[in-house]
């Protein structure tokens, strides 16, 4: 990393300016899983010209930290990217459409409002519906990872910037009594770190499913 010109007296603040896999001029995808114990976020980009989705960064905040702080982490880190593209596409689980006690806005609206206040153009890509059915999600994710369908994009994960996403995916086996449902017992575990539970893998699922489900299941009706 070239730090020439950085004064030694300055406080170094991590930012995207040193991320080699971040493509300037391209929108960011912000993928969220909301929870009481932990809020998780991955950041990705869909590069249409390459038909590829890159997962390039992860963030999380545990209780007692709040969602607002997680969104601020994103805002601070990606501030340098705004000069080339200030567009964010938002994907999240159905709980983002719930309102907290004594709140007039949903969790997703809170995220969007904070991002817009910081100068981001937010496009909500999540339909106001239930989370994807287990069987349909399983079918798509496996088709994507198999990389034998030229219509589907390849998926790449930055292992340095998304270590917990990778661990989360490894900790997401299928339930024994359901060939398609993810076993989320790790989210209730008292011994597994919550950033290693299935929360992060869900952020990847939502992002990929709501973008590409139609490529393998044309009979499904859009919920937009």
N, C-alpha and C positions, 0 to 999 in steps of 0.2 A: 504494500500500500504506500502510495506516495504521499508523505505528509510534509513535503518541503513547503516552507512558507507558513506553517502552523506555529505560532508563538508558543514557547514552552510554558508560558504563564497562563495560556488559555485553557479552559476546561473542554476536553474533547467530548463532543456529543455524537453518539452513533447516528449515522444517517445513511440514506440510500445512495449517496453520491459515490460510494466506493463499491457498490454492488455491480459486478460485471455482467450478471445475467438480467439485470433490469433493462428493458428496451425503452429508450426515451421516445417520447411522442406517442406512446401507446397507453390506453386506459388501464387502470388497475382494477382488479376484482377483489373485493373485500368480502370474505366468507366468515360468517359468525355462528357460533354455537353458544346460546345463552344458558346460564345455570346459576344456582344459588351458591354453590361451592367455588365455581370457577367460570370465568368467561373466556372463551378461546376465539382466536382470529387467525386465519391464514390470508396471505396476499398472493394473488396469482395474476398472470397475464395470458390471454388467448391471442396467439400470434397466427392470424388467419392465413397469412402468406405461406407459413410453414405448417399449418394445420397442427399446432402444438399448444398445449397448456403447460406453462411453467409455474410451479408453486415455489415462490422465491423468498418468502418471509413468514414467520409466525410470531404472534404475541399472545400473552395470557396474563390475566390478573386473578388472583385468588381472594376470596373473602378474608378480611374485611374491605379490600380494595373494591371499587365499584366499576361499573361499565363505562362511566364517563372517563375514568382514568385510562382504560384500555384504548378507547377511541383517541384520546390525547396522545398516547404512545404512537399510534399510526400517524397522526397529524404531524407530530414532531419529526418522526423518522423520514417521512416522505415529502416534507416541505420542499426539498430541492427538485422533486419531480414535477411539481406544479407548473414550472416554467415551460415544460414541453407538453404536458397534458395534465389537466386538472379534473379529468373525468374518472369517476369511480362507479363500478357496477356492483350492486349489493345483493348478496345471497345469504340466506339465514334460515334457521328452523322455525317452525310454526309458532314457537313461544315468543318470537319477536313481535307477533301481532297482539300480544297481551299487554294490558295496562297494569302497571304496578299500583299498589294501594295509594290512594290520594293523588294519583297522577291522571291528567287529562290526555296524555299521549302514550302511545305504545313504546316498547323498548326499541323497535326498529325506527320509529319516528324520532326518538331521542337521539339515536345514532345519526340519522340523516340530518337533523337540525344542527347538530354540533359540527358535522362535516361541512355543511353549507355555510355556516357561520365562519368557518376557517377558510372559505374560498374554494371549496370543492364542488364540482357539479356532480350530483348524485343521481344515478338512475337505478331505481329499484327493479331488480330482475326476478324477484321472488313472487310467485303467484300467491294470492290470499286464499290458501287452501290448506289441506292437511299435508304433512310430510309425505314424501314419496312412499308408495307401497314397498314392502321389503323385497318382494319377488322382482318387481320392476327395477328397483335400485341395484339389486344383486346382478341382474342380467346385464345392465348397462356397464357397471363398474368392471365386471369381469371381461366384457367385450372390449372395453377400453384398454385394460391392462394386457390383454392377449395380443394386441397390436396386429391382428390379422384381417382387419376390416379397413380398407383404404378410405372409407367415408368418415371414419372416426379419427379424432386427433390422437396424437401420442401425448403421454403425460410424463412430465419430469419434475422431480422434487429436489430442491437444493438441500443437500444433507447437512451442510454447515449452518444454514439459516433456518432449517425446519427439522431439527433433530427429534422434537417431541411428536411431530406429525408422523414421522416414520415409526417411532415406537408405538404410537397410538394405533396405527394400522396393523402392526404386528400383534397388538393386544386386542384385536377385534375378530375373534373366531365366530363361527356360526353356532347357533343353539343346536343342541343335540336333537331336539324334538321338532325342529323346523329347519328345513334345508336352506331357507333363504334369509332367516332373521339373524341379525347381528347379536351376539351375546354381549350385553352391556353391563355384566356383573362387575366389571372393573370400576364402573362409576360409583358403585356402592361399597367398594372395598375400603377397608381401613389400613391396608398395608401397601396398596398401589398408589403412587403419586397421581393426583388427579390430572396433571398434565400428561401422564402416560396412559390414562384411561381412554375410552373411545371418543371423547369429546372432539379431539382434533380430527380424527378420521371422519366424523360427521361433517365438519366444515368442507372437506374435500368432496364428500358425497353430494351435498347440496349444490355446490358450485358446478360439478360435472353433470349431475342429473338434470337440473333445470335448463342447462344449455343444450344437451345433446340427446335427451330421451327420444326425441322425434326421429332420430336417425335409425333407431332399431325397432321402434314401435309406432308406426304411422297411424294406428287405429286410436291411440289415446287422444282424447280431446284436450285442447289447451284450456287452462284455468285462468288465463289472463282476462 
